[in-house]
Amino acid sequence: MTPRSTGGASAPEVMATGPAGSVLEPLAAEAAASERPRSSVRRRIPLRARLRRDWPLLLLVLPALLQLAFFFYLPSLFSVIAFMDFSPYRPLWENPVIGFTYFQMLFQDPYFVEALLNTLKFAFAQLLFVFPFSIILALVVHGLISKVLRNSFQSIVYLPYFFSWVLVVTIFLQVLGQDGLLSRWLVGIGAERLQIMNDPDTFTFLAWMQWTWKDAGWGMIIFLAALGAISPSLYEAAAADGANRWQRLWHITLPGIRPVIVLLLILQLGGILTVGFEQYQLQREAVGWKTAEVLDTYVYYRTILASDGESLGTAAGLFKGVIGLLLILSANHVAHRLGEQGVFQKA
């Protein structure tokens, strides 16, 4: 038999002479597609054609775009008052520009420094404890064999996410407060009442319990969706090769959800200085401002309640936004270096 040379043969000739044309047909089609000119493959569609093609989708997202424009982007333009000696009683263009004076005043303000330190403390507590707890919950629920038990547990854990912070703090107060259920039970057996709801030393632990109970279910749902995208055949092949449960977890499950972990971690870092407002405002009086003061409450008191604090509060909010943007860009760059997609790709 004379050896067959395919060096100069085209894709149809390979299909015709191959012993299994049905197997080689997809490979030949792919090879033919790769031989097309790049200009035809990457031809840019004109803007008018794309608008005519995608107008139903654009109309669908138009309300969300209008909401962002009016309630986010338009108010963000007034961040320029952080660089002005602003007064609401004169037009914006008549306010004198004073540069970074208010930013210097921020770091000389002991209230701002206290709020910044508390914000970082609470943010890192969320990042180190609540974020991994959502992953653990997702792995536990995913490993449950009974579908009824899995759906029931998932619904119970996810339900508190829809509660407002007013309701969450009220529930904790009714359970852990001085006159709560647990305190009454302790008094009944001769012990002392609980002081956890108004003790500044335990407020970080209390806030951690509140975060975990309210928000861990939301992260669990996201990681469960990522776990559902992993092919079961990978687990079957690993089990056939002798891999135990922990080896399958380490080599299949965790790498399978790693892109989602990286994405949520980047978003979490971007909002590291935004730990919330209602939770700390509702408990500020009970534990004292030094314990519960965060950047969001600082901006509220300096901007809304102060008679002349518009520029200083705006400077604090702008500082928080700029730090969040730098953290997102840095974390996204690190994700690209590690081979992950991140939040966005470079153009």
ZAVO-156645 format. One record per residue (C-alpha): x, z, y negated; residue in one letter; residue number from 1. Coordinates in nm, 3 decimals. Layout:
! ZAVO-156645
<pt xx="X" zz="Z" yy="Y" code="A" pos="NUM"/>
...
END
This chain:
! ZAVO-156645
<pt xx="0.000" zz="0.000" yy="0.000" code="M" pos="1"/>
<pt xx="0.138" zz="-0.104" yy="-0.334" code="T" pos="2"/>
<pt xx="0.155" zz="0.181" yy="-0.585" code="P" pos="3"/>
<pt xx="-0.089" zz="0.136" yy="-0.870" code="R" pos="4"/>
<pt xx="0.045" zz="0.165" yy="-1.224" code="S" pos="5"/>
<pt xx="-0.191" zz="0.288" yy="-1.490" code="T" pos="6"/>
<pt xx="0.059" zz="0.301" yy="-1.775" code="G" pos="7"/>
<pt xx="-0.085" zz="-0.007" yy="-1.952" code="G" pos="8"/>
<pt xx="-0.436" zz="0.007" yy="-1.809" code="A" pos="9"/>
<pt xx="-0.728" zz="0.084" yy="-2.031" code="S" pos="10"/>
<pt xx="-0.988" zz="0.350" yy="-1.964" code="A" pos="11"/>
<pt xx="-1.241" zz="0.108" yy="-1.803" code="P" pos="12"/>
<pt xx="-0.971" zz="-0.020" yy="-1.566" code="E" pos="13"/>
<pt xx="-0.893" zz="0.336" yy="-1.457" code="V" pos="14"/>
<pt xx="-1.261" zz="0.395" yy="-1.389" code="M" pos="15"/>
<pt xx="-1.290" zz="0.074" yy="-1.189" code="A" pos="16"/>
<pt xx="-0.984" zz="0.128" yy="-0.974" code="T" pos="17"/>
<pt xx="-1.015" zz="0.504" yy="-0.927" code="G" pos="18"/>
<pt xx="-1.126" zz="0.628" yy="-0.584" code="P" pos="19"/>
<pt xx="-1.387" zz="0.853" yy="-0.742" code="A" pos="20"/>
<pt xx="-1.528" zz="0.675" yy="-1.045" code="G" pos="21"/>
<pt xx="-1.797" zz="0.937" yy="-1.101" code="S" pos="22"/>
<pt xx="-1.533" zz="1.207" yy="-1.137" code="V" pos="23"/>
<pt xx="-1.307" zz="1.003" yy="-1.364" code="L" pos="24"/>
<pt xx="-1.586" zz="0.872" yy="-1.585" code="E" pos="25"/>
<pt xx="-1.600" zz="1.178" yy="-1.818" code="P" pos="26"/>
<pt xx="-1.220" zz="1.175" yy="-1.850" code="L" pos="27"/>
<pt xx="-1.223" zz="0.805" yy="-1.934" code="A" pos="28"/>
<pt xx="-1.494" zz="0.852" yy="-2.195" code="A" pos="29"/>
<pt xx="-1.298" zz="1.136" yy="-2.353" code="E" pos="30"/>
<pt xx="-0.982" zz="0.925" yy="-2.356" code="A" pos="31"/>
<pt xx="-1.168" zz="0.636" yy="-2.515" code="A" pos="32"/>
<pt xx="-1.308" zz="0.865" yy="-2.780" code="A" pos="33"/>
<pt xx="-0.962" zz="0.999" yy="-2.858" code="S" pos="34"/>
<pt xx="-0.836" zz="0.640" yy="-2.912" code="E" pos="35"/>
<pt xx="-1.087" zz="0.577" yy="-3.192" code="R" pos="36"/>
<pt xx="-0.952" zz="0.566" yy="-3.545" code="P" pos="37"/>
<pt xx="-0.944" zz="0.905" yy="-3.714" code="R" pos="38"/>
<pt xx="-1.118" zz="0.766" yy="-4.018" code="S" pos="39"/>
<pt xx="-1.430" zz="0.687" yy="-3.814" code="S" pos="40"/>
<pt xx="-1.433" zz="1.026" yy="-3.644" code="V" pos="41"/>
<pt xx="-1.380" zz="1.233" yy="-3.957" code="R" pos="42"/>
<pt xx="-1.580" zz="1.015" yy="-4.194" code="R" pos="43"/>
<pt xx="-1.714" zz="1.230" yy="-4.476" code="R" pos="44"/>
<pt xx="-2.089" zz="1.211" yy="-4.527" code="I" pos="45"/>
<pt xx="-2.189" zz="1.165" yy="-4.894" code="P" pos="46"/>
<pt xx="-2.346" zz="1.460" yy="-5.069" code="L" pos="47"/>
<pt xx="-2.672" zz="1.275" yy="-5.132" code="R" pos="48"/>
<pt xx="-2.705" zz="1.189" yy="-4.762" code="A" pos="49"/>
<pt xx="-2.637" zz="1.549" yy="-4.663" code="R" pos="50"/>
<pt xx="-2.898" zz="1.677" yy="-4.909" code="L" pos="51"/>
<pt xx="-3.152" zz="1.428" yy="-4.780" code="R" pos="52"/>
<pt xx="-3.076" zz="1.530" yy="-4.424" code="R" pos="53"/>
<pt xx="-3.064" zz="1.910" yy="-4.473" code="D" pos="54"/>
<pt xx="-3.330" zz="1.964" yy="-4.742" code="W" pos="55"/>
<pt xx="-3.563" zz="2.162" yy="-4.504" code="P" pos="56"/>
<pt xx="-3.284" zz="2.410" yy="-4.429" code="L" pos="57"/>
<pt xx="-3.188" zz="2.437" yy="-4.795" code="L" pos="58"/>
<pt xx="-3.551" zz="2.502" yy="-4.885" code="L" pos="59"/>
<pt xx="-3.560" zz="2.773" yy="-4.619" code="L" pos="60"/>
<pt xx="-3.265" zz="2.964" yy="-4.768" code="V" pos="61"/>
<pt xx="-3.367" zz="2.906" yy="-5.130" code="L" pos="62"/>
<pt xx="-3.547" zz="3.247" yy="-5.167" code="P" pos="63"/>
<pt xx="-3.237" zz="3.431" yy="-5.041" code="A" pos="64"/>
<pt xx="-3.014" zz="3.233" yy="-5.279" code="L" pos="65"/>
<pt xx="-3.241" zz="3.315" yy="-5.573" code="L" pos="66"/>
<pt xx="-3.237" zz="3.681" yy="-5.478" code="Q" pos="67"/>
<pt xx="-2.857" zz="3.682" yy="-5.466" code="L" pos="68"/>
<pt xx="-2.837" zz="3.497" yy="-5.796" code="A" pos="69"/>
<pt xx="-3.067" zz="3.728" yy="-5.990" code="F" pos="70"/>
<pt xx="-2.983" zz="4.062" yy="-5.832" code="F" pos="71"/>
<pt xx="-2.611" zz="4.022" yy="-5.759" code="F" pos="72"/>
<pt xx="-2.429" zz="3.733" yy="-5.924" code="Y" pos="73"/>
<pt xx="-2.603" zz="3.751" yy="-6.262" code="L" pos="74"/>
<pt xx="-2.554" zz="4.131" yy="-6.301" code="P" pos="75"/>
<pt xx="-2.193" zz="4.089" yy="-6.188" code="S" pos="76"/>
<pt xx="-2.124" zz="3.885" yy="-6.501" code="L" pos="77"/>
<pt xx="-2.177" zz="4.199" yy="-6.707" code="F" pos="78"/>
<pt xx="-1.875" zz="4.360" yy="-6.543" code="S" pos="79"/>
<pt xx="-1.687" zz="4.243" yy="-6.851" code="V" pos="80"/>
<pt xx="-1.811" zz="4.555" yy="-7.032" code="I" pos="81"/>
<pt xx="-1.548" zz="4.747" yy="-6.834" code="A" pos="82"/>
<pt xx="-1.297" zz="4.590" yy="-7.074" code="F" pos="83"/>
<pt xx="-1.505" zz="4.653" yy="-7.388" code="M" pos="84"/>
<pt xx="-1.601" zz="4.941" yy="-7.610" code="D" pos="85"/>
<pt xx="-1.960" zz="4.871" yy="-7.510" code="F" pos="86"/>
<pt xx="-2.271" zz="4.989" yy="-7.689" code="S" pos="87"/>
<pt xx="-2.621" zz="4.884" yy="-7.579" code="P" pos="88"/>
<pt xx="-2.731" zz="4.884" yy="-7.943" code="Y" pos="89"/>
<pt xx="-2.534" zz="4.572" yy="-8.038" code="R" pos="90"/>
<pt xx="-2.503" zz="4.224" yy="-7.886" code="P" pos="91"/>
<pt xx="-2.259" zz="4.182" yy="-7.601" code="L" pos="92"/>
<pt xx="-2.027" zz="3.947" yy="-7.794" code="W" pos="93"/>
<pt xx="-1.995" zz="4.194" yy="-8.079" code="E" pos="94"/>
<pt xx="-1.841" zz="4.467" yy="-7.860" code="N" pos="95"/>
<pt xx="-1.465" zz="4.494" yy="-7.919" code="P" pos="96"/>
<pt xx="-1.232" zz="4.423" yy="-7.626" code="V" pos="97"/>
<pt xx="-1.005" zz="4.719" yy="-7.549" code="I" pos="98"/>
<pt xx="-0.836" zz="4.596" yy="-7.228" code="G" pos="99"/>
<pt xx="-0.769" zz="4.841" yy="-6.946" code="F" pos="100"/>
<pt xx="-0.836" zz="5.156" yy="-7.142" code="T" pos="101"/>
<pt xx="-1.127" zz="5.265" yy="-6.927" code="Y" pos="102"/>
<pt xx="-0.930" zz="5.208" yy="-6.608" code="F" pos="103"/>
<pt xx="-0.662" zz="5.441" yy="-6.740" code="Q" pos="104"/>
<pt xx="-0.932" zz="5.694" yy="-6.822" code="M" pos="105"/>
<pt xx="-1.063" zz="5.669" yy="-6.466" code="L" pos="106"/>
<pt xx="-0.743" zz="5.795" yy="-6.305" code="F" pos="107"/>
<pt xx="-0.715" zz="6.068" yy="-6.565" code="Q" pos="108"/>
<pt xx="-1.067" zz="6.187" yy="-6.486" code="D" pos="109"/>
<pt xx="-1.058" zz="6.471" yy="-6.225" code="P" pos="110"/>
<pt xx="-1.414" zz="6.388" yy="-6.120" code="Y" pos="111"/>
<pt xx="-1.315" zz="6.031" yy="-6.032" code="F" pos="112"/>
<pt xx="-1.007" zz="6.144" yy="-5.837" code="V" pos="113"/>
<pt xx="-1.220" zz="6.391" yy="-5.641" code="E" pos="114"/>
<pt xx="-1.481" zz="6.123" yy="-5.572" code="A" pos="115"/>
<pt xx="-1.214" zz="5.874" yy="-5.458" code="L" pos="116"/>
<pt xx="-1.054" zz="6.123" yy="-5.217" code="L" pos="117"/>
<pt xx="-1.392" zz="6.219" yy="-5.071" code="N" pos="118"/>
<pt xx="-1.486" zz="5.853" yy="-5.032" code="T" pos="119"/>
<pt xx="-1.166" zz="5.776" yy="-4.843" code="L" pos="120"/>
<pt xx="-1.215" zz="6.082" yy="-4.624" code="K" pos="121"/>
<pt xx="-1.570" zz="5.986" yy="-4.529" code="F" pos="122"/>
<pt xx="-1.482" zz="5.618" yy="-4.488" code="A" pos="123"/>
<pt xx="-1.195" zz="5.683" yy="-4.246" code="F" pos="124"/>
<pt xx="-1.414" zz="5.928" yy="-4.053" code="A" pos="125"/>
<pt xx="-1.672" zz="5.651" yy="-4.012" code="Q" pos="126"/>
<pt xx="-1.406" zz="5.401" yy="-3.911" code="L" pos="127"/>
<pt xx="-1.232" zz="5.627" yy="-3.658" code="L" pos="128"/>
<pt xx="-1.536" zz="5.788" yy="-3.495" code="F" pos="129"/>
<pt xx="-1.863" zz="5.600" yy="-3.555" code="V" pos="130"/>
<pt xx="-1.725" zz="5.248" yy="-3.502" code="F" pos="131"/>
<pt xx="-1.568" zz="5.319" yy="-3.158" code="P" pos="132"/>
<pt xx="-1.877" zz="5.519" yy="-3.059" code="F" pos="133"/>
<pt xx="-2.090" zz="5.205" yy="-3.100" code="S" pos="134"/>
<pt xx="-1.858" zz="5.021" yy="-2.861" code="I" pos="135"/>
<pt xx="-1.879" zz="5.303" yy="-2.607" code="I" pos="136"/>
<pt xx="-2.259" zz="5.306" yy="-2.630" code="L" pos="137"/>
<pt xx="-2.271" zz="4.931" yy="-2.574" code="A" pos="138"/>
<pt xx="-2.045" zz="4.955" yy="-2.268" code="L" pos="139"/>
<pt xx="-2.258" zz="5.237" yy="-2.123" code="V" pos="140"/>
<pt xx="-2.585" zz="5.052" yy="-2.177" code="V" pos="141"/>
<pt xx="-2.439" zz="4.727" yy="-2.044" code="H" pos="142"/>
<pt xx="-2.330" zz="4.905" yy="-1.728" code="G" pos="143"/>
<pt xx="-2.673" zz="5.047" yy="-1.646" code="L" pos="144"/>
<pt xx="-2.820" zz="4.884" yy="-1.338" code="I" pos="145"/>
<pt xx="-3.186" zz="4.961" yy="-1.402" code="S" pos="146"/>
<pt xx="-3.332" zz="4.717" yy="-1.655" code="K" pos="147"/>
<pt xx="-3.611" zz="4.960" yy="-1.748" code="V" pos="148"/>
<pt xx="-3.364" zz="5.240" yy="-1.813" code="L" pos="149"/>
<pt xx="-3.136" zz="5.007" yy="-2.009" code="R" pos="150"/>
<pt xx="-3.416" zz="4.882" yy="-2.236" code="N" pos="151"/>
<pt xx="-3.554" zz="5.234" yy="-2.289" code="S" pos="152"/>
<pt xx="-3.216" zz="5.384" yy="-2.379" code="F" pos="153"/>
<pt xx="-3.139" zz="5.090" yy="-2.608" code="Q" pos="154"/>
<pt xx="-3.467" zz="5.129" yy="-2.797" code="S" pos="155"/>
<pt xx="-3.428" zz="5.507" yy="-2.838" code="I" pos="156"/>
<pt xx="-3.074" zz="5.482" yy="-2.972" code="V" pos="157"/>
<pt xx="-3.155" zz="5.188" yy="-3.200" code="Y" pos="158"/>
<pt xx="-3.471" zz="5.341" yy="-3.353" code="L" pos="159"/>
<pt xx="-3.303" zz="5.579" yy="-3.606" code="P" pos="160"/>
<pt xx="-3.140" zz="5.283" yy="-3.780" code="Y" pos="161"/>
<pt xx="-3.478" zz="5.204" yy="-3.939" code="F" pos="162"/>
<pt xx="-3.518" zz="5.557" yy="-4.079" code="F" pos="163"/>
<pt xx="-3.444" zz="5.615" yy="-4.446" code="S" pos="164"/>
<pt xx="-3.177" zz="5.868" yy="-4.542" code="W" pos="165"/>
<pt xx="-3.448" zz="6.091" yy="-4.683" code="V" pos="166"/>
<pt xx="-3.606" zz="6.113" yy="-4.340" code="L" pos="167"/>
<pt xx="-3.269" zz="6.157" yy="-4.165" code="V" pos="168"/>
<pt xx="-3.164" zz="6.447" yy="-4.389" code="V" pos="169"/>
<pt xx="-3.510" zz="6.603" yy="-4.352" code="T" pos="170"/>
<pt xx="-3.491" zz="6.588" yy="-3.972" code="I" pos="171"/>
<pt xx="-3.146" zz="6.748" yy="-3.972" code="F" pos="172"/>
<pt xx="-3.271" zz="7.012" yy="-4.212" code="L" pos="173"/>
<pt xx="-3.564" zz="7.094" yy="-3.985" code="Q" pos="174"/>
<pt xx="-3.334" zz="7.124" yy="-3.685" code="V" pos="175"/>
<pt xx="-3.004" zz="7.263" yy="-3.824" code="L" pos="176"/>
<pt xx="-3.114" zz="7.424" yy="-4.150" code="G" pos="177"/>
<pt xx="-3.130" zz="7.796" yy="-4.220" code="Q" pos="178"/>
<pt xx="-3.501" zz="7.794" yy="-4.132" code="D" pos="179"/>
<pt xx="-3.476" zz="7.517" yy="-3.876" code="G" pos="180"/>
<pt xx="-3.564" zz="7.523" yy="-3.509" code="L" pos="181"/>
<pt xx="-3.214" zz="7.611" yy="-3.390" code="L" pos="182"/>
<pt xx="-3.175" zz="7.892" yy="-3.647" code="S" pos="183"/>
<pt xx="-3.505" zz="8.046" yy="-3.546" code="R" pos="184"/>
<pt xx="-3.402" zz="8.037" yy="-3.183" code="W" pos="185"/>
<pt xx="-3.068" zz="8.204" yy="-3.266" code="L" pos="186"/>
<pt xx="-3.244" zz="8.475" yy="-3.469" code="V" pos="187"/>
<pt xx="-3.478" zz="8.531" yy="-3.177" code="G" pos="188"/>
<pt xx="-3.188" zz="8.611" yy="-2.944" code="I" pos="189"/>
<pt xx="-3.017" zz="8.832" yy="-3.203" code="G" pos="190"/>
<pt xx="-2.759" zz="8.584" yy="-3.341" code="A" pos="191"/>
<pt xx="-2.700" zz="8.476" yy="-3.700" code="E" pos="192"/>
<pt xx="-2.863" zz="8.183" yy="-3.870" code="R" pos="193"/>
<pt xx="-2.685" zz="7.848" yy="-3.892" code="L" pos="194"/>
<pt xx="-2.514" zz="7.765" yy="-4.219" code="Q" pos="195"/>
<pt xx="-2.409" zz="7.410" yy="-4.134" code="I" pos="196"/>
<pt xx="-2.641" zz="7.237" yy="-4.382" code="M" pos="197"/>
<pt xx="-2.500" zz="7.421" yy="-4.685" code="N" pos="198"/>
<pt xx="-2.143" zz="7.490" yy="-4.576" code="D" pos="199"/>
<pt xx="-1.884" zz="7.272" yy="-4.756" code="P" pos="200"/>
<pt xx="-1.629" zz="7.325" yy="-4.478" code="D" pos="201"/>
<pt xx="-1.854" zz="7.166" yy="-4.214" code="T" pos="202"/>
<pt xx="-2.007" zz="6.892" yy="-4.429" code="F" pos="203"/>
<pt xx="-1.773" zz="6.622" yy="-4.295" code="T" pos="204"/>
<pt xx="-1.879" zz="6.704" yy="-3.939" code="F" pos="205"/>
<pt xx="-2.244" zz="6.712" yy="-4.048" code="L" pos="206"/>
<pt xx="-2.210" zz="6.372" yy="-4.216" code="A" pos="207"/>
<pt xx="-2.045" zz="6.238" yy="-3.899" code="W" pos="208"/>
<pt xx="-2.343" zz="6.350" yy="-3.690" code="M" pos="209"/>
<pt xx="-2.583" zz="6.188" yy="-3.934" code="Q" pos="210"/>
<pt xx="-2.389" zz="5.859" yy="-3.938" code="W" pos="211"/>
<pt xx="-2.366" zz="5.852" yy="-3.560" code="T" pos="212"/>
<pt xx="-2.734" zz="5.926" yy="-3.505" code="W" pos="213"/>
<pt xx="-2.850" zz="5.670" yy="-3.761" code="K" pos="214"/>
<pt xx="-2.602" zz="5.381" yy="-3.746" code="D" pos="215"/>
<pt xx="-2.441" zz="5.381" yy="-3.401" code="A" pos="216"/>
<pt xx="-2.742" zz="5.203" yy="-3.251" code="G" pos="217"/>
<pt xx="-2.704" zz="4.910" yy="-3.490" code="W" pos="218"/>
<pt xx="-2.344" zz="4.852" yy="-3.387" code="G" pos="219"/>
<pt xx="-2.444" zz="4.893" yy="-3.023" code="M" pos="220"/>
<pt xx="-2.694" zz="4.604" yy="-3.052" code="I" pos="221"/>
<pt xx="-2.428" zz="4.372" yy="-3.193" code="I" pos="222"/>
<pt xx="-2.178" zz="4.456" yy="-2.919" code="F" pos="223"/>
<pt xx="-2.448" zz="4.420" yy="-2.651" code="L" pos="224"/>
<pt xx="-2.512" zz="4.066" yy="-2.775" code="A" pos="225"/>
<pt xx="-2.139" zz="3.995" yy="-2.745" code="A" pos="226"/>
<pt xx="-2.130" zz="4.143" yy="-2.395" code="L" pos="227"/>
<pt xx="-2.423" zz="3.924" yy="-2.293" code="G" pos="228"/>
<pt xx="-2.221" zz="3.613" yy="-2.383" code="A" pos="229"/>
<pt xx="-1.952" zz="3.693" yy="-2.121" code="I" pos="230"/>
<pt xx="-1.997" zz="3.480" yy="-1.810" code="S" pos="231"/>
<pt xx="-2.088" zz="3.687" yy="-1.497" code="P" pos="232"/>
<pt xx="-1.872" zz="3.451" yy="-1.292" code="S" pos="233"/>
<pt xx="-1.563" zz="3.611" yy="-1.447" code="L" pos="234"/>
<pt xx="-1.662" zz="3.951" yy="-1.310" code="Y" pos="235"/>
<pt xx="-1.745" zz="3.799" yy="-0.970" code="E" pos="236"/>
<pt xx="-1.408" zz="3.623" yy="-0.950" code="A" pos="237"/>
<pt xx="-1.223" zz="3.938" yy="-1.056" code="A" pos="238"/>
<pt xx="-1.412" zz="4.149" yy="-0.801" code="A" pos="239"/>
<pt xx="-1.330" zz="3.894" yy="-0.531" code="A" pos="240"/>
<pt xx="-0.962" zz="3.923" yy="-0.625" code="D" pos="241"/>
<pt xx="-0.976" zz="4.301" yy="-0.580" code="G" pos="242"/>
<pt xx="-1.004" zz="4.416" yy="-0.943" code="A" pos="243"/>
<pt xx="-1.171" zz="4.754" yy="-0.979" code="N" pos="244"/>
<pt xx="-1.420" zz="4.852" yy="-1.248" code="R" pos="245"/>
<pt xx="-1.160" zz="4.968" yy="-1.501" code="W" pos="246"/>
<pt xx="-0.948" zz="4.656" yy="-1.453" code="Q" pos="247"/>
<pt xx="-1.252" zz="4.435" yy="-1.513" code="R" pos="248"/>
<pt xx="-1.329" zz="4.638" yy="-1.827" code="L" pos="249"/>
<pt xx="-0.975" zz="4.604" yy="-1.962" code="W" pos="250"/>
<pt xx="-0.909" zz="4.240" yy="-1.873" code="H" pos="251"/>
<pt xx="-1.256" zz="4.082" yy="-1.912" code="I" pos="252"/>
<pt xx="-1.499" zz="4.297" yy="-2.111" code="T" pos="253"/>
<pt xx="-1.278" zz="4.410" yy="-2.398" code="L" pos="254"/>
<pt xx="-1.111" zz="4.068" yy="-2.451" code="P" pos="255"/>
<pt xx="-1.458" zz="3.912" yy="-2.438" code="G" pos="256"/>
<pt xx="-1.588" zz="4.120" yy="-2.729" code="I" pos="257"/>
<pt xx="-1.260" zz="4.132" yy="-2.921" code="R" pos="258"/>
<pt xx="-1.365" zz="3.861" yy="-3.175" code="P" pos="259"/>
<pt xx="-1.678" zz="4.061" yy="-3.260" code="V" pos="260"/>
<pt xx="-1.476" zz="4.382" yy="-3.288" code="I" pos="261"/>
<pt xx="-1.232" zz="4.214" yy="-3.527" code="V" pos="262"/>
<pt xx="-1.514" zz="4.064" yy="-3.735" code="L" pos="263"/>
<pt xx="-1.702" zz="4.394" yy="-3.774" code="L" pos="264"/>
<pt xx="-1.377" zz="4.578" yy="-3.841" code="L" pos="265"/>
<pt xx="-1.296" zz="4.341" yy="-4.128" code="I" pos="266"/>
<pt xx="-1.642" zz="4.390" yy="-4.277" code="L" pos="267"/>
<pt xx="-1.607" zz="4.765" yy="-4.235" code="Q" pos="268"/>
<pt xx="-1.275" zz="4.760" yy="-4.419" code="L" pos="269"/>
<pt xx="-1.429" zz="4.553" yy="-4.696" code="G" pos="270"/>
<pt xx="-1.691" zz="4.821" yy="-4.757" code="G" pos="271"/>
<pt xx="-1.459" zz="5.116" yy="-4.703" code="I" pos="272"/>
<pt xx="-1.523" zz="5.244" yy="-5.055" code="L" pos="273"/>
<pt xx="-1.900" zz="5.202" yy="-5.017" code="T" pos="274"/>
<pt xx="-1.999" zz="5.493" yy="-4.796" code="V" pos="275"/>
<pt xx="-2.352" zz="5.519" yy="-4.933" code="G" pos="276"/>
<pt xx="-2.543" zz="5.694" yy="-5.207" code="F" pos="277"/>
<pt xx="-2.862" zz="5.855" yy="-5.075" code="E" pos="278"/>
<pt xx="-2.701" zz="6.063" yy="-4.802" code="Q" pos="279"/>
<pt xx="-2.462" zz="6.239" yy="-5.041" code="Y" pos="280"/>
<pt xx="-2.700" zz="6.259" yy="-5.334" code="Q" pos="281"/>
<pt xx="-2.962" zz="6.435" yy="-5.121" code="L" pos="282"/>
<pt xx="-2.711" zz="6.699" yy="-5.001" code="Q" pos="283"/>
<pt xx="-2.503" zz="6.727" yy="-5.316" code="R" pos="284"/>
<pt xx="-2.679" zz="7.039" yy="-5.444" code="E" pos="285"/>
<pt xx="-2.656" zz="7.219" yy="-5.109" code="A" pos="286"/>
<pt xx="-2.280" zz="7.179" yy="-5.055" code="V" pos="287"/>
<pt xx="-2.157" zz="7.129" yy="-5.412" code="G" pos="288"/>
<pt xx="-2.036" zz="6.825" yy="-5.601" code="W" pos="289"/>
<pt xx="-1.672" zz="6.870" yy="-5.498" code="K" pos="290"/>
<pt xx="-1.770" zz="6.817" yy="-5.135" code="T" pos="291"/>
<pt xx="-2.037" zz="6.547" yy="-5.163" code="A" pos="292"/>
<pt xx="-1.916" zz="6.350" yy="-5.466" code="E" pos="293"/>
<pt xx="-1.831" zz="5.989" yy="-5.370" code="V" pos="294"/>
<pt xx="-1.774" zz="5.679" yy="-5.578" code="L" pos="295"/>
<pt xx="-2.137" zz="5.570" yy="-5.561" code="D" pos="296"/>
<pt xx="-2.265" zz="5.901" yy="-5.693" code="T" pos="297"/>
<pt xx="-1.988" zz="5.909" yy="-5.953" code="Y" pos="298"/>
<pt xx="-2.093" zz="5.566" yy="-6.084" code="V" pos="299"/>
<pt xx="-2.455" zz="5.682" yy="-6.093" code="Y" pos="300"/>
<pt xx="-2.382" zz="5.995" yy="-6.295" code="Y" pos="301"/>
<pt xx="-2.131" zz="5.828" yy="-6.528" code="R" pos="302"/>
<pt xx="-2.340" zz="5.514" yy="-6.590" code="T" pos="303"/>
<pt xx="-2.707" zz="5.610" yy="-6.565" code="I" pos="304"/>
<pt xx="-2.713" zz="5.974" yy="-6.670" code="L" pos="305"/>
<pt xx="-2.428" zz="5.978" yy="-6.925" code="A" pos="306"/>
<pt xx="-2.516" zz="5.868" yy="-7.276" code="S" pos="307"/>
<pt xx="-2.197" zz="5.668" yy="-7.335" code="D" pos="308"/>
<pt xx="-2.055" zz="5.606" yy="-6.988" code="G" pos="309"/>
<pt xx="-2.160" zz="5.245" yy="-6.928" code="E" pos="310"/>
<pt xx="-1.810" zz="5.102" yy="-6.957" code="S" pos="311"/>
<pt xx="-1.647" zz="5.383" yy="-6.757" code="L" pos="312"/>
<pt xx="-1.901" zz="5.360" yy="-6.475" code="G" pos="313"/>
<pt xx="-1.870" zz="4.981" yy="-6.470" code="T" pos="314"/>
<pt xx="-1.492" zz="5.014" yy="-6.448" code="A" pos="315"/>
<pt xx="-1.532" zz="5.241" yy="-6.146" code="A" pos="316"/>
<pt xx="-1.767" zz="4.995" yy="-5.978" code="G" pos="317"/>
<pt xx="-1.535" zz="4.702" yy="-6.054" code="L" pos="318"/>
<pt xx="-1.239" zz="4.895" yy="-5.914" code="F" pos="319"/>
<pt xx="-1.433" zz="4.955" yy="-5.593" code="K" pos="320"/>
<pt xx="-1.528" zz="4.589" yy="-5.561" code="G" pos="321"/>
<pt xx="-1.176" zz="4.459" yy="-5.621" code="V" pos="322"/>
<pt xx="-1.027" zz="4.698" yy="-5.364" code="I" pos="323"/>
<pt xx="-1.289" zz="4.590" yy="-5.110" code="G" pos="324"/>
<pt xx="-1.211" zz="4.222" yy="-5.172" code="L" pos="325"/>
<pt xx="-0.835" zz="4.279" yy="-5.128" code="L" pos="326"/>
<pt xx="-0.897" zz="4.468" yy="-4.804" code="L" pos="327"/>
<pt xx="-1.116" zz="4.189" yy="-4.666" code="I" pos="328"/>
<pt xx="-0.857" zz="3.922" yy="-4.752" code="L" pos="329"/>
<pt xx="-0.575" zz="4.126" yy="-4.600" code="S" pos="330"/>
<pt xx="-0.764" zz="4.210" yy="-4.283" code="A" pos="331"/>
<pt xx="-0.876" zz="3.848" yy="-4.245" code="N" pos="332"/>
<pt xx="-0.515" zz="3.731" yy="-4.279" code="H" pos="333"/>
<pt xx="-0.405" zz="3.978" yy="-4.012" code="V" pos="334"/>
<pt xx="-0.686" zz="3.854" yy="-3.785" code="A" pos="335"/>
<pt xx="-0.562" zz="3.496" yy="-3.825" code="H" pos="336"/>
<pt xx="-0.208" zz="3.605" yy="-3.739" code="R" pos="337"/>
<pt xx="-0.343" zz="3.768" yy="-3.422" code="L" pos="338"/>
<pt xx="-0.523" zz="3.449" yy="-3.320" code="G" pos="339"/>
<pt xx="-0.878" zz="3.556" yy="-3.417" code="E" pos="340"/>
<pt xx="-1.120" zz="3.363" yy="-3.633" code="Q" pos="341"/>
<pt xx="-1.197" zz="3.647" yy="-3.872" code="G" pos="342"/>
<pt xx="-1.465" zz="3.625" yy="-4.139" code="V" pos="343"/>
<pt xx="-1.368" zz="3.280" yy="-4.268" code="F" pos="344"/>
<pt xx="-1.113" zz="3.012" yy="-4.198" code="Q" pos="345"/>
<pt xx="-0.866" zz="2.866" yy="-4.445" code="K" pos="346"/>
<pt xx="-0.960" zz="2.528" yy="-4.585" code="A" pos="347"/>
END
